[in-house]
Amino acid sequence: MKIIVCVKQVPDTSGKVAVKPDGTLDRASMLTIINPDDLNAVEAALKLKDETGCEVVVVTMGPPPAERMLRELIAMGADRGVLISGREFGGSDTFATSQIIAAGIQHMGLDKDDIVMCGRQAIDGDTAQVGPQIAEKLNLPQITYAGDIEVKGDGTVIVKRMLEDGFMNIKMKTPCLITCIKELNTPRYMSTYGIFGCYEKTVDVFDYNTLKDEPLIDPNTIGLQGSPTNILISFTPPLKGAGRILEGDDKERATELAHILEKKHVI
Ligand SMILES: Cc1cc2nc3c(=O)[nH]c(=O)nc-3n(C[C@H](O)[C@H](O)[C@H](O)COP(=O)(O)OP(=O)(O)OC[C@H]3O[C@@H](n4cnc5c(N)ncnc54)[C@H](O)[C@@H]3O)c2cc1C
C-alpha cells in the first residue's frame, strides 16, 4: 500500500504580496510555505504509515526550489518525493495542473490498495479544484473534506466527510482520492533524525520528457496554452474606512442609521 500526497508550495500571504505589472503573482520575490491543508494530508498519511507500515510519497508540481519543501516533508517522515517540474508545465491553471499531476501519478502507478491525498484547498489559488479534478482524470472515487480516515484493510476506507452542519461516514473502495481539512489532525514537526536523513532519500524529478508518453499529457491541455482560464488582473483591495459606532438609545440609533442609509440611497 502506498499513499501519494499532493503538496503545493504557496506564497506566505502573511508577508509581502507582490504582483507583477501583468497582474500575475511575483512568486519569486515572495517567501513560500507549505500549503497548510496539505500538511494535514501529510500527517494523515504518516499516521497510516505508523499503523500499517505503508509507503508515503510526497508529490509537488512546481519550480526546482520546491525540492526543499519535499525534503522537509521527508524529514517529517515521508519515504520519498516526486518533483514534477518543466518549462512546458508553466502557466498551468487548475485544469492543466490536475492533468499534469494525474499524469505523474499514472507514471508512478496505482495499486489496488493505494490512496491519493490532497489538501482541501490551496491558500493562493483557493479553488479547491485540483484534488477533485485529479480524481476525475484518473477515474478514481473521491471523498472531499475528510475529518477522519479509517483504512479497513479489505480494499475499502471509511471517511468522515465534514459538512457545515454535520458529517457523513462514507465507505469507498481503493484506489481512491481524499481531500483533507485542517480539523483532521495536528501535523507533526520534522524529527532530528528525519532532518539528518532527508538528503539520503530519493526525490525523483518528472520533467516533460519523463511524462510525455503518458496518455494524459497532450501539449494542448498543459501549460499556459492548454489552460482554459487566465489571470487578467490581480490586485490588493483598498482598505475599508474605519467603522462608526452610533450613540444613544435603541430608537435614536435606529433613526440615525435609517437617516444615514437614506442619504446613501441604500433605502
Ligand atoms: C481562474 C484562474 C486562472 C489561473 N490562471 C493561471 C495562469 O494563467 N498562470 C498560472 O501560472 N497560474 C494560474 N492560476 C493558478 C493555478 O491554476 C493554480 O495555482 C494551480 O492550478 C492550483 O490551483 P489552486 O491553487 O486553486 O489549488 P487547489 O485546487 O485549491 O488545491 C487543492 C489541493 O490540490 C493539490 N495541489 C494544487 N496545486 C498543486 C501543485 N502544484 N502540486 C501539488 N499539489 C497541488 C494540493 O493538495 C492542494 O491542497 C490560475 C488560477 C485560477 C483560479
Ligand as a Chemical Component Dictionary entry (heavy atoms), coordinates in Angstrom:
data_LIG
# 
_chem_comp.id                   LIG 
_chem_comp.type                 NON-POLYMER 
_chem_comp.pdbx_formal_charge   0 
_chem_comp.three_letter_code    LIG 
# 
loop_
_chem_comp_atom.comp_id 
_chem_comp_atom.atom_id 
_chem_comp_atom.alt_atom_id 
_chem_comp_atom.type_symbol 
_chem_comp_atom.charge 
_chem_comp_atom.model_Cartn_x 
_chem_comp_atom.model_Cartn_y 
_chem_comp_atom.model_Cartn_z 
_chem_comp_atom.pdbx_ordinal 
LIG C1  C1  C 0 -9.102 31.462 -12.735 1  
LIG C2  C2  C 0 -7.665 31.045 -12.543 2  
LIG C3  C3  C 0 -6.739 31.293 -13.537 3  
LIG C4  C4  C 0 -5.397 30.943 -13.365 4  
LIG N1  N1  N 0 -4.527 31.230 -14.362 5  
LIG C5  C5  C 0 -3.215 30.965 -14.177 6  
LIG C6  C6  C 0 -2.287 31.314 -15.161 7  
LIG O1  O1  O 0 -2.642 31.857 -16.201 8  
LIG N2  N2  N 0 -0.988 31.062 -14.911 9  
LIG C7  C7  C 0 -0.590 30.471 -13.739 10 
LIG O2  O2  O 0 0.609  30.246 -13.549 11 
LIG N3  N3  N 0 -1.457 30.098 -12.798 12 
LIG C8  C8  C 0 -2.752 30.356 -12.971 13 
LIG N4  N4  N 0 -3.637 30.039 -11.991 14 
LIG C9  C9  C 0 -3.137 29.423 -10.765 15 
LIG C10 C10 C 0 -3.078 27.919 -10.886 16 
LIG O3  O3  O 0 -4.204 27.428 -11.539 17 
LIG C11 C11 C 0 -3.109 27.312 -9.513  18 
LIG O4  O4  O 0 -2.024 27.776 -8.770  19 
LIG C12 C12 C 0 -2.991 25.793 -9.545  20 
LIG O5  O5  O 0 -3.686 25.222 -10.600 21 
LIG C13 C13 C 0 -3.540 25.175 -8.272  22 
LIG O6  O6  O 0 -4.856 25.598 -8.062  23 
LIG P1  P1  P 0 -5.281 26.091 -6.631  24 
LIG O7  O7  O 0 -4.168 26.933 -6.092  25 
LIG O8  O8  O 0 -6.628 26.674 -6.690  26 
LIG O9  O9  O 0 -5.271 24.727 -5.813  27 
LIG P2  P2  P 0 -6.477 23.999 -5.098  28 
LIG O10 O10 O 0 -7.325 23.332 -6.092  29 
LIG O11 O11 O 0 -7.142 24.914 -4.111  30 
LIG O12 O12 O 0 -5.596 22.911 -4.337  31 
LIG C14 C14 C 0 -6.192 21.768 -3.743  32 
LIG C15 C15 C 0 -5.118 20.771 -3.471  33 
LIG O13 O13 O 0 -4.565 20.278 -4.693  34 
LIG C16 C16 C 0 -3.183 19.985 -4.529  35 
LIG N5  N5  N 0 -2.387 20.855 -5.420  36 
LIG C17 C17 C 0 -2.736 22.019 -6.004  37 
LIG N6  N6  N 0 -1.723 22.505 -6.746  38 
LIG C18 C18 C 0 -0.708 21.629 -6.614  39 
LIG C19 C19 C 0 0.623  21.560 -7.119  40 
LIG N7  N7  N 0 1.120  22.500 -7.924  41 
LIG N8  N8  N 0 1.392  20.487 -6.778  42 
LIG C20 C20 C 0 0.900  19.508 -5.976  43 
LIG N9  N9  N 0 -0.328 19.533 -5.454  44 
LIG C21 C21 C 0 -1.122 20.569 -5.772  45 
LIG C22 C22 C 0 -2.850 20.280 -3.067  46 
LIG O14 O14 O 0 -3.030 19.096 -2.328  47 
LIG C23 C23 C 0 -3.925 21.298 -2.692  48 
LIG O15 O15 O 0 -4.204 21.356 -1.309  49 
LIG C24 C24 C 0 -4.979 30.336 -12.159 50 
LIG C25 C25 C 0 -5.927 30.064 -11.177 51 
LIG C26 C26 C 0 -7.245 30.425 -11.356 52 
LIG C27 C27 C 0 -8.241 30.148 -10.271 53 
# 
loop_
_chem_comp_bond.comp_id 
_chem_comp_bond.atom_id_1 
_chem_comp_bond.atom_id_2 
_chem_comp_bond.value_order 
_chem_comp_bond.pdbx_ordinal 
LIG C1  C2  SING 1  
LIG C2  C3  SING 2  
LIG C2  C26 DOUB 3  
LIG C3  C4  DOUB 4  
LIG C4  N1  SING 5  
LIG C4  C24 SING 6  
LIG N1  C5  DOUB 7  
LIG C5  C6  SING 8  
LIG C5  C8  SING 9  
LIG C6  O1  DOUB 10 
LIG C6  N2  SING 11 
LIG N2  C7  SING 12 
LIG C7  O2  DOUB 13 
LIG C7  N3  SING 14 
LIG N3  C8  DOUB 15 
LIG C8  N4  SING 16 
LIG N4  C9  SING 17 
LIG N4  C24 SING 18 
LIG C9  C10 SING 19 
LIG C10 O3  SING 20 
LIG C10 C11 SING 21 
LIG C11 O4  SING 22 
LIG C11 C12 SING 23 
LIG C12 O5  SING 24 
LIG C12 C13 SING 25 
LIG C13 O6  SING 26 
LIG O6  P1  SING 27 
LIG P1  O7  DOUB 28 
LIG P1  O8  SING 29 
LIG P1  O9  SING 30 
LIG O9  P2  SING 31 
LIG P2  O10 DOUB 32 
LIG P2  O11 SING 33 
LIG P2  O12 SING 34 
LIG O12 C14 SING 35 
LIG C14 C15 SING 36 
LIG C15 O13 SING 37 
LIG C15 C23 SING 38 
LIG O13 C16 SING 39 
LIG C16 N5  SING 40 
LIG C16 C22 SING 41 
LIG N5  C17 SING 42 
LIG N5  C21 SING 43 
LIG C17 N6  DOUB 44 
LIG N6  C18 SING 45 
LIG C18 C19 SING 46 
LIG C18 C21 DOUB 47 
LIG C19 N7  SING 48 
LIG C19 N8  DOUB 49 
LIG N8  C20 SING 50 
LIG C20 N9  DOUB 51 
LIG N9  C21 SING 52 
LIG C22 O14 SING 53 
LIG C22 C23 SING 54 
LIG C23 O15 SING 55 
LIG C24 C25 DOUB 56 
LIG C25 C26 SING 57 
LIG C26 C27 SING 58 
# 
